Amino acid sequence: MHLIVGLGNPGKKHENNRHNIGFMAIENIVQKHGLSSPRSRFLAETYETIIGGNKILLLKPSTFMNESGKAVYQAANFYKVPSEKIIIFHDEIDLIAGKIKLKRGGGHAGHNGLRSIHNHLGSSEFIRVRIGIGHPGTKDKVNSHVLGNFSADEKKWVEEKLNSLTQSLPSLICGNERDFMSQVSGSDTRKSDKNEAQNSADQIKIKAKSQQKTSLMSAFIKALSKKAKK
């Protein structure tokens, strides 16, 4: 069994916060797989399913972020899930918005949810799916940034990225981390290609307009020259 955890804070007040993108990732998986109502246990909302031929327990801690480790430990201990088979979805301010990176092991970088999980498991060898939410620029703005809601424009990339994560998840569960990252990054590449194509089209239009103006100016100068000769 694999344990897949989304980090966030419970309650309506926080459901659209940037800090809750881990919860949003779990909710996207639940929706796309058509799972039924959650079961309350392990201090969390849980769902069971099969992904990539593997049994999965999806988990959203019911505690606040800084106590997420309690739920993760209880579930992992009950099912005897080793740290290597625990996947954590969480927000990352040190990545630009929409950027995805994988990390196994290492420090918590000040993330209270990761710190709690590390402390309760006694291990940091779980997989982190780091979802960039961007940095506000200065340290004093970090709190209001992570606890602020996604804007309407941000919600567009959030939906696109969460859909991509859900579609690519079988590769990660089966241990194909490179394939997972390639698939997740594919949406960025397609978007980039689309932007480049649009930019090229815009450049062609600008060039055509410039040539048209040059032709008109040339014709105007010739006309003036003819009048002058008369």
C-alpha positions as CSV (number, residue, x, y, z in Angstrom):
1,M,0.0,0.0,0.0
2,H,1.0,3.6,-0.7
3,L,-0.1,6.5,1.5
4,I,-0.8,9.7,-0.4
5,V,-1.2,12.8,1.8
6,G,-2.3,16.3,1.0
7,L,-1.3,19.1,3.4
8,G,-3.6,22.0,4.4
9,N,-5.7,23.5,7.1
10,P,-9.3,22.3,7.8
11,G,-12.3,24.5,7.5
12,K,-14.1,26.8,5.0
13,K,-11.9,29.7,6.0
14,H,-8.8,28.0,4.5
15,E,-10.2,25.9,1.7
16,N,-9.0,28.3,-1.1
17,N,-5.7,29.3,0.6
18,R,-2.5,28.8,-1.3
19,H,-1.3,26.8,1.8
20,N,-4.1,24.3,1.0
21,I,-3.0,23.2,-2.4
22,G,-2.1,19.8,-1.0
23,F,-5.7,19.3,0.1
24,M,-6.8,20.5,-3.4
25,A,-4.5,17.8,-5.0
26,I,-6.2,15.1,-3.0
27,E,-9.7,16.5,-3.8
28,N,-8.7,16.4,-7.5
29,I,-7.7,12.8,-7.3
30,V,-10.9,11.9,-5.5
31,Q,-13.0,13.7,-8.1
32,K,-11.2,12.2,-11.2
33,H,-11.5,8.7,-9.7
34,G,-15.1,9.1,-8.7
35,L,-14.6,8.1,-5.1
36,S,-17.4,8.2,-2.6
37,S,-17.6,10.0,0.7
38,P,-14.5,10.0,2.9
39,R,-14.1,7.8,6.0
40,S,-13.1,9.7,9.2
41,R,-10.2,8.0,11.0
42,F,-6.6,8.5,11.9
43,L,-7.4,12.2,12.7
44,A,-8.1,12.6,8.9
45,E,-10.5,12.2,6.0
46,T,-9.5,9.0,4.1
47,Y,-10.3,7.4,0.8
48,E,-9.2,4.0,-0.5
49,T,-8.6,3.3,-4.2
50,I,-6.4,1.5,-6.7
51,I,-4.0,3.5,-8.9
52,G,-1.5,1.9,-11.3
53,G,-2.4,-1.5,-9.9
54,N,-1.4,-0.4,-6.3
55,K,-3.6,-0.1,-3.3
56,I,-3.8,3.6,-2.2
57,L,-4.9,5.3,0.9
58,L,-5.6,9.0,0.3
59,L,-5.4,11.2,3.4
60,K,-6.3,14.7,4.4
61,P,-5.4,15.5,8.0
62,S,-8.2,17.0,10.1
63,T,-5.7,18.7,12.3
64,F,-4.1,22.0,11.5
65,M,-1.0,22.0,9.3
66,N,1.5,22.0,12.2
67,E,0.1,18.7,13.6
68,S,-0.2,16.9,10.3
69,G,2.3,14.3,11.5
70,K,-0.2,12.8,13.9
71,A,-2.5,11.6,11.2
72,V,0.3,10.5,8.9
73,Y,1.9,8.5,11.7
74,Q,-1.4,6.8,12.7
75,A,-2.3,5.7,9.2
76,A,1.3,4.6,8.3
77,N,1.6,2.7,11.6
78,F,-1.8,0.9,11.2
79,Y,-1.1,-0.2,7.6
80,K,2.7,-0.7,8.1
81,V,3.5,1.7,5.3
82,P,7.2,2.5,5.2
83,S,8.3,6.1,4.7
84,E,9.5,5.3,1.2
85,K,5.9,4.6,0.2
86,I,4.5,7.8,1.6
87,I,3.9,10.7,-0.9
88,I,3.2,14.2,0.4
89,F,1.6,17.0,-1.7
90,H,2.4,20.4,-0.3
91,D,2.8,24.1,-1.2
92,E,6.3,25.5,-1.9
93,I,7.0,29.2,-1.7
94,D,10.6,28.7,-3.0
95,L,9.3,27.6,-6.4
96,I,7.6,29.8,-9.0
97,A,3.8,29.5,-9.2
98,G,2.8,26.3,-11.0
99,K,6.3,24.7,-10.9
100,I,6.5,21.1,-9.7
101,K,9.5,19.4,-8.2
102,L,10.0,16.0,-6.5
103,K,12.2,15.6,-3.4
104,R,12.9,12.6,-1.3
105,G,14.4,13.1,2.2
106,G,16.2,16.3,3.3
107,G,15.0,19.0,5.7
108,H,11.6,20.6,6.0
109,A,12.8,24.2,5.0
110,G,10.5,25.7,7.6
111,H,7.3,24.0,6.4
112,N,5.4,23.2,9.5
113,G,3.5,20.3,8.0
114,L,6.7,18.6,6.8
115,R,8.4,19.3,10.2
116,S,5.5,17.6,12.0
117,I,5.5,14.5,9.7
118,H,9.3,14.2,10.1
119,N,9.0,14.4,13.9
120,H,6.2,11.8,14.2
121,L,7.7,9.3,11.6
122,G,11.2,9.7,12.8
123,S,12.2,9.7,9.2
124,S,12.4,12.2,6.3
125,E,12.6,9.5,3.5
126,F,9.1,10.2,2.2
127,I,8.5,11.6,-1.2
128,R,7.5,15.3,-1.4
129,V,5.6,16.6,-4.4
130,R,6.5,20.3,-4.1
131,I,3.9,22.5,-5.8
132,G,5.1,26.1,-6.3
133,I,2.9,28.9,-5.2
134,G,5.6,31.6,-5.7
135,H,7.3,33.9,-3.1
136,P,5.8,37.3,-2.2
137,G,9.2,38.9,-2.3
138,T,9.9,39.7,1.3
139,K,9.8,37.6,4.5
140,D,7.2,39.8,6.2
141,K,4.7,39.0,3.5
142,V,5.0,35.2,3.5
143,N,2.3,34.6,6.1
144,S,-0.4,36.6,4.3
145,H,0.7,35.1,1.0
146,V,0.4,31.5,2.0
147,L,-2.8,32.0,4.0
148,G,-4.3,34.2,1.2
149,N,-6.7,32.8,-1.4
150,F,-5.7,32.0,-5.0
151,S,-6.8,34.8,-7.4
152,A,-9.1,34.1,-10.3
153,D,-6.1,34.1,-12.7
154,E,-4.1,31.7,-10.4
155,K,-7.0,29.3,-10.2
156,K,-6.6,28.6,-14.0
157,W,-3.0,27.2,-13.6
158,V,-4.0,25.5,-10.3
159,E,-6.7,23.4,-12.1
160,E,-4.5,22.6,-15.0
161,K,-1.6,21.6,-12.8
162,L,-3.7,19.5,-10.4
163,N,-5.3,17.7,-13.4
164,S,-1.8,16.9,-14.7
165,L,-0.6,15.6,-11.3
166,T,-3.6,13.3,-11.1
167,Q,-3.1,11.9,-14.6
168,S,0.7,11.4,-14.0
169,L,0.3,9.8,-10.5
170,P,0.4,6.2,-11.7
171,S,4.0,6.7,-12.9
172,L,5.1,8.1,-9.5
173,I,3.4,5.3,-7.6
174,C,5.1,2.7,-9.8
175,G,8.5,4.3,-9.1
176,N,8.9,6.0,-12.5
177,E,9.8,9.4,-11.1
178,R,11.5,10.5,-14.3
179,D,8.3,9.7,-16.3
180,F,6.2,11.4,-13.7
181,M,8.2,14.6,-14.0
182,S,8.2,14.4,-17.8
183,Q,4.4,14.0,-17.9
184,V,3.8,16.8,-15.4
185,S,6.3,19.1,-17.2
186,G,4.6,18.3,-20.5
187,S,1.7,20.8,-19.7
188,D,4.3,23.5,-19.2
189,T,6.0,22.6,-22.5
190,R,2.7,22.6,-24.4
191,K,1.8,26.0,-22.9
192,S,5.3,27.3,-23.8
193,D,4.9,26.0,-27.4
194,K,1.5,27.7,-27.6
195,N,2.9,31.0,-26.4
196,E,5.9,30.8,-28.8
197,A,3.5,30.1,-31.7
198,Q,1.4,33.1,-30.6
199,N,4.5,35.3,-30.3
200,S,5.6,34.2,-33.8
201,A,2.2,35.0,-35.2
202,D,2.3,38.4,-33.5
203,Q,5.7,39.1,-34.9
204,I,4.6,38.3,-38.4
205,K,1.6,40.7,-38.1
206,I,3.9,43.4,-36.8
207,K,6.3,42.9,-39.6
208,A,3.5,42.9,-42.2
209,K,2.2,46.2,-40.8
210,S,5.6,47.7,-40.8
211,Q,6.2,46.7,-44.5
212,Q,2.7,48.1,-45.4
213,K,3.6,51.4,-43.7
214,T,6.9,51.5,-45.5
215,S,5.2,50.9,-48.9
216,L,2.7,53.6,-48.2
217,M,5.4,56.1,-47.2
218,S,7.4,55.3,-50.3
219,A,4.4,55.8,-52.5
220,F,3.6,59.1,-50.7
221,I,7.2,60.3,-51.2
222,K,7.1,59.4,-54.9
223,A,3.9,61.3,-55.4
224,L,5.4,64.4,-53.7
225,S,8.5,64.1,-55.9
226,K,6.3,64.1,-59.1
227,K,4.4,67.2,-58.0
228,A,7.7,69.0,-57.3
229,K,9.0,68.2,-60.7
230,K,5.9,69.7,-62.3
